Amino acid sequence: MIKKLIFGSFVVFSFLLPSLEAKPIAINIIPIKKGSLQQEENFVGNVVFKESANIASQSSGIVNEVNFRAGQKVKKGDKLLSLNDELLQKDIITKQAKLDQALYVLEKKKKELERYKNLLDSQSIPLQQYENVEYDVKSQEADILSLQAQLDISILDLKHKVIYAPFDGVIVEQKVHPSEWVNTGEVVAQILNTKDVEIIADVPSFMINHLALDQKVNVKINNRNYKGVIVALIPKANISSRNFPLYISIKGDDRLLDGMAASIKLGVNGQNSGFLIPRDCIIQRGGKSGVFIAKDGIARFVPIEVLSINRANALIQGNLKEGESLVLRGQDRLDDGSQVVVIQ
């Protein structure tokens, strides 16, 4: 009875064997292509608004109005603040009147000098009398120059009663309020230029030979990509880290804030050549890096050497040929010799 059961089970198992054969694994493929890729190193830096200004008053007086607040964006030439100018306006009127009067007196003295010139030519007066009148004319001309200079200073001071934004930026601090007295040279606000932005990063000494002024750099800040240019490499290392400050200039926008972290990619060793593939094709088998090649329905594992790699692609070398079918998806389920079927 036991023998019959064993024989029956064997018959059933044998009958099921064809249905238990491994099915081909579905894969996607792409042709292998030659290419080049620059090896890159990643560094972290900080966003710095390199132009910051303490806006100072060039005149003194009581604040009439303040047209800004902390955090406000301003354009170059925007009116920020005005000082009371009533006394200065009256002072200008007075100085202008004195200048006009001096000009009238000068005109009269010049006519008198002309008359004395004629008398001197006819020898009707002595030379000393003519020279006295000539001295009065020159003295009057000097007084007019002095009065004109005083008037110009007052007019210039009047222009300084209004303070304008020196460049596009953001007001980060308001230091005065209406009705307050402001002295000449006193800071009324602080402004940051948000368009002129630099990234400062510390790089090790081995990177120095791979960097140059005006070299283009890829920068990522807050998940946004920016194009940068190296503008300076300070040849003095930080005492503690032995790294060197690298300055990268980028075009700023309203999304950037002073002090933000920036991820910087710097090229090393120029361009390498090999097979350029998506980095996701690379897989580990037996402690080795490799890729799968599909041919005639069979997947073969090919060990490779990774020359360089970035976020999307990898540059590799190995026993490969251009145009071979590289497994793009499905390689995680493959072993060397696995049957495969290509799914478009």
DOKE-970434 format. One line per field, with one value per residue (C-alpha): chain; y, z, x negated; residue in three letters. Coordinates in steps of 0.1 Angstrom, whole numbers, plus 5000, padded with zeros to 4 digits. Layout:
% DOKE-970434
chain = c(A | ...)
yy = c(Y | ...)
zz = c(Z | ...)
xx = c(X | ...)
resn = c(ALA | ...)
***
This chain:
% DOKE-970434
chain = c(A | A | A | A | A | A | A | A | A | A | A | A | A | A | A | A | A | A | A | A | A | A | A | A | A | A | A | A | A | A | A | A | A | A | A | A | A | A | A | A | A | A | A | A | A | A | A | A | A | A | A | A | A | A | A | A | A | A | A | A | A | A | A | A | A | A | A | A | A | A | A | A | A | A | A | A | A | A | A | A | A | A | A | A | A | A | A | A | A | A | A | A | A | A | A | A | A | A | A | A | A | A | A | A | A | A | A | A | A | A | A | A | A | A | A | A | A | A | A | A | A | A | A | A | A | A | A | A | A | A | A | A | A | A | A | A | A | A | A | A | A | A | A | A | A | A | A | A | A | A | A | A | A | A | A | A | A | A | A | A | A | A | A | A | A | A | A | A | A | A | A | A | A | A | A | A | A | A | A | A | A | A | A | A | A | A | A | A | A | A | A | A | A | A | A | A | A | A | A | A | A | A | A | A | A | A | A | A | A | A | A | A | A | A | A | A | A | A | A | A | A | A | A | A | A | A | A | A | A | A | A | A | A | A | A | A | A | A | A | A | A | A | A | A | A | A | A | A | A | A | A | A | A | A | A | A | A | A | A | A | A | A | A | A | A | A | A | A | A | A | A | A | A | A | A | A | A | A | A | A | A | A | A | A | A | A | A | A | A | A | A | A | A | A | A | A | A | A | A | A | A | A | A | A | A | A | A | A | A | A | A | A | A | A | A | A | A | A | A | A | A | A | A | A | A | A | A | A | A | A | A | A | A | A | A | A | A | A | A | A | A | A | A | A)
yy = c(5000 | 5024 | 5016 | 5025 | 5059 | 5067 | 5057 | 5077 | 5108 | 5105 | 5102 | 5134 | 5153 | 5142 | 5154 | 5189 | 5194 | 5211 | 5238 | 5245 | 5255 | 5291 | 5317 | 5343 | 5375 | 5407 | 5434 | 5467 | 5473 | 5502 | 5501 | 5507 | 5539 | 5554 | 5588 | 5609 | 5622 | 5646 | 5633 | 5656 | 5663 | 5677 | 5705 | 5726 | 5764 | 5793 | 5820 | 5854 | 5888 | 5904 | 5940 | 5954 | 5991 | 6012 | 6041 | 6073 | 6107 | 6134 | 6161 | 6168 | 6175 | 6162 | 6132 | 6141 | 6108 | 6072 | 6053 | 6019 | 5991 | 5962 | 5934 | 5956 | 5951 | 5984 | 5995 | 6017 | 6054 | 6047 | 6074 | 6060 | 6090 | 6128 | 6154 | 6187 | 6214 | 6245 | 6265 | 6254 | 6266 | 6301 | 6301 | 6294 | 6323 | 6347 | 6336 | 6340 | 6375 | 6384 | 6370 | 6390 | 6422 | 6416 | 6411 | 6444 | 6462 | 6445 | 6457 | 6493 | 6491 | 6478 | 6508 | 6531 | 6515 | 6520 | 6557 | 6561 | 6543 | 6570 | 6598 | 6581 | 6580 | 6617 | 6623 | 6638 | 6617 | 6602 | 6565 | 6557 | 6568 | 6544 | 6516 | 6520 | 6516 | 6486 | 6470 | 6475 | 6456 | 6426 | 6425 | 6425 | 6396 | 6376 | 6383 | 6370 | 6337 | 6332 | 6339 | 6315 | 6288 | 6292 | 6290 | 6259 | 6242 | 6250 | 6237 | 6205 | 6201 | 6205 | 6175 | 6155 | 6161 | 6132 | 6098 | 6073 | 6036 | 6031 | 5998 | 5971 | 5951 | 5944 | 5966 | 5945 | 5972 | 6004 | 6027 | 6060 | 6070 | 6101 | 6132 | 6119 | 6141 | 6128 | 6140 | 6142 | 6108 | 6089 | 6055 | 6054 | 6020 | 5989 | 5974 | 5941 | 5937 | 5904 | 5903 | 5903 | 5869 | 5848 | 5813 | 5808 | 5772 | 5757 | 5733 | 5711 | 5717 | 5688 | 5707 | 5738 | 5724 | 5717 | 5752 | 5784 | 5819 | 5822 | 5784 | 5775 | 5757 | 5740 | 5750 | 5737 | 5758 | 5747 | 5721 | 5747 | 5747 | 5778 | 5785 | 5799 | 5812 | 5811 | 5846 | 5841 | 5814 | 5829 | 5816 | 5814 | 5783 | 5781 | 5772 | 5745 | 5728 | 5736 | 5743 | 5773 | 5797 | 5795 | 5823 | 5816 | 5843 | 5835 | 5855 | 5859 | 5858 | 5864 | 5828 | 5832 | 5841 | 5851 | 5821 | 5794 | 5761 | 5755 | 5723 | 5727 | 5703 | 5708 | 5689 | 5668 | 5654 | 5667 | 5644 | 5606 | 5583 | 5550 | 5536 | 5561 | 5544 | 5552 | 5547 | 5526 | 5499 | 5490 | 5462 | 5442 | 5405 | 5386 | 5418 | 5431 | 5459 | 5449 | 5452 | 5426 | 5423 | 5406 | 5384 | 5357 | 5356 | 5351 | 5376 | 5377 | 5395 | 5416 | 5430 | 5466 | 5494 | 5527 | 5556 | 5584 | 5589 | 5617 | 5618 | 5603 | 5587 | 5566 | 5562 | 5526 | 5502 | 5465 | 5437 | 5454 | 5465 | 5496 | 5487 | 5457 | 5455 | 5468 | 5458 | 5490 | 5476 | 5442 | 5435 | 5431 | 5398 | 5384 | 5359 | 5351 | 5329 | 5339 | 5337 | 5370 | 5385 | 5421 | 5443 | 5475)
zz = c(5000 | 5009 | 4976 | 4956 | 4974 | 4966 | 4930 | 4927 | 4942 | 4918 | 4888 | 4899 | 4906 | 4872 | 4855 | 4872 | 4863 | 4829 | 4846 | 4872 | 4847 | 4852 | 4830 | 4812 | 4832 | 4816 | 4811 | 4794 | 4774 | 4758 | 4735 | 4750 | 4738 | 4742 | 4759 | 4783 | 4818 | 4841 | 4875 | 4901 | 4938 | 4960 | 4985 | 5008 | 5009 | 5022 | 5003 | 5010 | 4999 | 4992 | 4990 | 5022 | 5029 | 5060 | 5045 | 5063 | 5062 | 5045 | 5063 | 5097 | 5106 | 5119 | 5100 | 5081 | 5066 | 5064 | 5032 | 5041 | 5067 | 5076 | 5051 | 5023 | 4988 | 4972 | 4938 | 4931 | 4933 | 4955 | 4980 | 5015 | 5038 | 5039 | 5065 | 5073 | 5050 | 5059 | 5074 | 5046 | 5020 | 5037 | 5040 | 5002 | 4995 | 5017 | 5001 | 4966 | 4975 | 4988 | 4956 | 4934 | 4953 | 4950 | 4913 | 4910 | 4930 | 4907 | 4876 | 4890 | 4900 | 4866 | 4849 | 4873 | 4865 | 4828 | 4834 | 4855 | 4827 | 4803 | 4828 | 4833 | 4795 | 4793 | 4824 | 4843 | 4874 | 4891 | 4886 | 4923 | 4921 | 4892 | 4910 | 4940 | 4919 | 4902 | 4936 | 4946 | 4914 | 4921 | 4958 | 4948 | 4923 | 4952 | 4974 | 4947 | 4944 | 4981 | 4981 | 4951 | 4969 | 5001 | 4980 | 4961 | 4995 | 5007 | 4975 | 4977 | 5014 | 5002 | 4979 | 5008 | 5028 | 5008 | 5009 | 4981 | 4978 | 4964 | 4946 | 4943 | 4975 | 5008 | 5038 | 5067 | 5095 | 5100 | 5125 | 5125 | 5127 | 5120 | 5142 | 5153 | 5149 | 5126 | 5126 | 5096 | 5091 | 5112 | 5098 | 5090 | 5074 | 5063 | 5029 | 5013 | 4975 | 4968 | 4931 | 4937 | 4954 | 4962 | 4974 | 4998 | 5003 | 5018 | 4995 | 5003 | 4988 | 4963 | 4945 | 4938 | 4907 | 4892 | 4898 | 4878 | 4877 | 4855 | 4856 | 4854 | 4884 | 4891 | 4923 | 4940 | 4966 | 4982 | 4954 | 4927 | 4902 | 4895 | 4872 | 4889 | 4880 | 4902 | 4910 | 4937 | 4955 | 4986 | 4990 | 5028 | 5045 | 5075 | 5105 | 5119 | 5087 | 5063 | 5036 | 5013 | 5008 | 4973 | 4960 | 4934 | 4919 | 4909 | 4897 | 4927 | 4928 | 4954 | 4966 | 4981 | 5017 | 5032 | 5050 | 5030 | 5024 | 4988 | 4972 | 4948 | 4921 | 4911 | 4882 | 4888 | 4863 | 4832 | 4809 | 4810 | 4781 | 4782 | 4781 | 4793 | 4809 | 4834 | 4869 | 4878 | 4855 | 4878 | 4902 | 4927 | 4924 | 4945 | 4958 | 4923 | 4903 | 4870 | 4844 | 4826 | 4788 | 4770 | 4739 | 4723 | 4753 | 4779 | 4804 | 4811 | 4840 | 4830 | 4857 | 4852 | 4865 | 4873 | 4861 | 4873 | 4883 | 4888 | 4899 | 4866 | 4847 | 4851 | 4830 | 4830 | 4814 | 4809 | 4784 | 4765 | 4729 | 4716 | 4705 | 4728 | 4747 | 4782 | 4808 | 4820 | 4841 | 4857 | 4865 | 4902 | 4895 | 4872 | 4876 | 4851 | 4825 | 4833 | 4805 | 4796 | 4774 | 4762 | 4769 | 4749)
xx = c(5000 | 4972 | 4954 | 4986 | 4988 | 4952 | 4955 | 4987 | 4971 | 4941 | 4965 | 4983 | 4950 | 4936 | 4968 | 4965 | 4927 | 4933 | 4955 | 4928 | 4901 | 4888 | 4905 | 4884 | 4879 | 4892 | 4866 | 4861 | 4829 | 4810 | 4780 | 4746 | 4730 | 4695 | 4692 | 4673 | 4681 | 4663 | 4655 | 4669 | 4665 | 4693 | 4687 | 4710 | 4709 | 4730 | 4749 | 4736 | 4750 | 4716 | 4729 | 4744 | 4747 | 4754 | 4774 | 4763 | 4778 | 4757 | 4777 | 4792 | 4827 | 4861 | 4875 | 4906 | 4915 | 4902 | 4912 | 4898 | 4898 | 4876 | 4879 | 4892 | 4878 | 4867 | 4854 | 4825 | 4836 | 4867 | 4874 | 4867 | 4868 | 4871 | 4860 | 4877 | 4862 | 4883 | 4853 | 4830 | 4855 | 4856 | 4818 | 4815 | 4838 | 4817 | 4784 | 4799 | 4810 | 4775 | 4759 | 4783 | 4775 | 4738 | 4741 | 4759 | 4732 | 4705 | 4723 | 4723 | 4686 | 4676 | 4694 | 4676 | 4643 | 4649 | 4656 | 4624 | 4605 | 4616 | 4606 | 4572 | 4566 | 4573 | 4551 | 4580 | 4574 | 4543 | 4534 | 4540 | 4576 | 4582 | 4564 | 4587 | 4618 | 4602 | 4595 | 4632 | 4643 | 4619 | 4630 | 4667 | 4660 | 4644 | 4674 | 4697 | 4676 | 4680 | 4717 | 4722 | 4703 | 4724 | 4756 | 4744 | 4737 | 4772 | 4787 | 4767 | 4777 | 4814 | 4809 | 4795 | 4827 | 4842 | 4825 | 4828 | 4820 | 4785 | 4793 | 4819 | 4822 | 4840 | 4841 | 4829 | 4830 | 4848 | 4830 | 4851 | 4888 | 4908 | 4902 | 4868 | 4837 | 4810 | 4774 | 4752 | 4735 | 4761 | 4772 | 4809 | 4812 | 4792 | 4798 | 4787 | 4781 | 4800 | 4789 | 4752 | 4747 | 4716 | 4712 | 4683 | 4670 | 4639 | 4620 | 4590 | 4556 | 4559 | 4587 | 4565 | 4550 | 4584 | 4598 | 4594 | 4608 | 4639 | 4645 | 4681 | 4696 | 4730 | 4746 | 4778 | 4796 | 4828 | 4834 | 4829 | 4800 | 4779 | 4750 | 4719 | 4685 | 4654 | 4643 | 4617 | 4596 | 4581 | 4545 | 4547 | 4559 | 4582 | 4559 | 4581 | 4594 | 4564 | 4590 | 4590 | 4620 | 4635 | 4657 | 4684 | 4706 | 4742 | 4771 | 4794 | 4832 | 4860 | 4857 | 4822 | 4815 | 4783 | 4767 | 4785 | 4765 | 4753 | 4742 | 4714 | 4701 | 4665 | 4649 | 4618 | 4593 | 4611 | 4631 | 4628 | 4639 | 4656 | 4692 | 4717 | 4747 | 4775 | 4761 | 4792 | 4780 | 4751 | 4757 | 4736 | 4731 | 4706 | 4690 | 4684 | 4699 | 4714 | 4741 | 4763 | 4761 | 4791 | 4784 | 4805 | 4829 | 4801 | 4788 | 4750 | 4734 | 4703 | 4680 | 4671 | 4649 | 4667 | 4645 | 4668 | 4703 | 4729 | 4765 | 4779 | 4751 | 4719 | 4689 | 4676 | 4651 | 4654 | 4657 | 4684 | 4691 | 4709 | 4744 | 4749 | 4782 | 4778 | 4805 | 4821 | 4849 | 4854 | 4817 | 4824 | 4841 | 4814 | 4786 | 4759 | 4776 | 4812 | 4837 | 4852 | 4878 | 4876 | 4906 | 4907)
resn = c(MET | ILE | LYS | LYS | LEU | ILE | PHE | GLY | SER | PHE | VAL | VAL | PHE | SER | PHE | LEU | LEU | PRO | SER | LEU | GLU | ALA | LYS | PRO | ILE | ALA | ILE | ASN | ILE | ILE | PRO | ILE | LYS | LYS | GLY | SER | LEU | GLN | GLN | GLU | GLU | ASN | PHE | VAL | GLY | ASN | VAL | VAL | PHE | LYS | GLU | SER | ALA | ASN | ILE | ALA | SER | GLN | SER | SER | GLY | ILE | VAL | ASN | GLU | VAL | ASN | PHE | ARG | ALA | GLY | GLN | LYS | VAL | LYS | LYS | GLY | ASP | LYS | LEU | LEU | SER | LEU | ASN | ASP | GLU | LEU | LEU | GLN | LYS | ASP | ILE | ILE | THR | LYS | GLN | ALA | LYS | LEU | ASP | GLN | ALA | LEU | TYR | VAL | LEU | GLU | LYS | LYS | LYS | LYS | GLU | LEU | GLU | ARG | TYR | LYS | ASN | LEU | LEU | ASP | SER | GLN | SER | ILE | PRO | LEU | GLN | GLN | TYR | GLU | ASN | VAL | GLU | TYR | ASP | VAL | LYS | SER | GLN | GLU | ALA | ASP | ILE | LEU | SER | LEU | GLN | ALA | GLN | LEU | ASP | ILE | SER | ILE | LEU | ASP | LEU | LYS | HIS | LYS | VAL | ILE | TYR | ALA | PRO | PHE | ASP | GLY | VAL | ILE | VAL | GLU | GLN | LYS | VAL | HIS | PRO | SER | GLU | TRP | VAL | ASN | THR | GLY | GLU | VAL | VAL | ALA | GLN | ILE | LEU | ASN | THR | LYS | ASP | VAL | GLU | ILE | ILE | ALA | ASP | VAL | PRO | SER | PHE | MET | ILE | ASN | HIS | LEU | ALA | LEU | ASP | GLN | LYS | VAL | ASN | VAL | LYS | ILE | ASN | ASN | ARG | ASN | TYR | LYS | GLY | VAL | ILE | VAL | ALA | LEU | ILE | PRO | LYS | ALA | ASN | ILE | SER | SER | ARG | ASN | PHE | PRO | LEU | TYR | ILE | SER | ILE | LYS | GLY | ASP | ASP | ARG | LEU | LEU | ASP | GLY | MET | ALA | ALA | SER | ILE | LYS | LEU | GLY | VAL | ASN | GLY | GLN | ASN | SER | GLY | PHE | LEU | ILE | PRO | ARG | ASP | CYS | ILE | ILE | GLN | ARG | GLY | GLY | LYS | SER | GLY | VAL | PHE | ILE | ALA | LYS | ASP | GLY | ILE | ALA | ARG | PHE | VAL | PRO | ILE | GLU | VAL | LEU | SER | ILE | ASN | ARG | ALA | ASN | ALA | LEU | ILE | GLN | GLY | ASN | LEU | LYS | GLU | GLY | GLU | SER | LEU | VAL | LEU | ARG | GLY | GLN | ASP | ARG | LEU | ASP | ASP | GLY | SER | GLN | VAL | VAL | VAL | ILE | GLN)
***
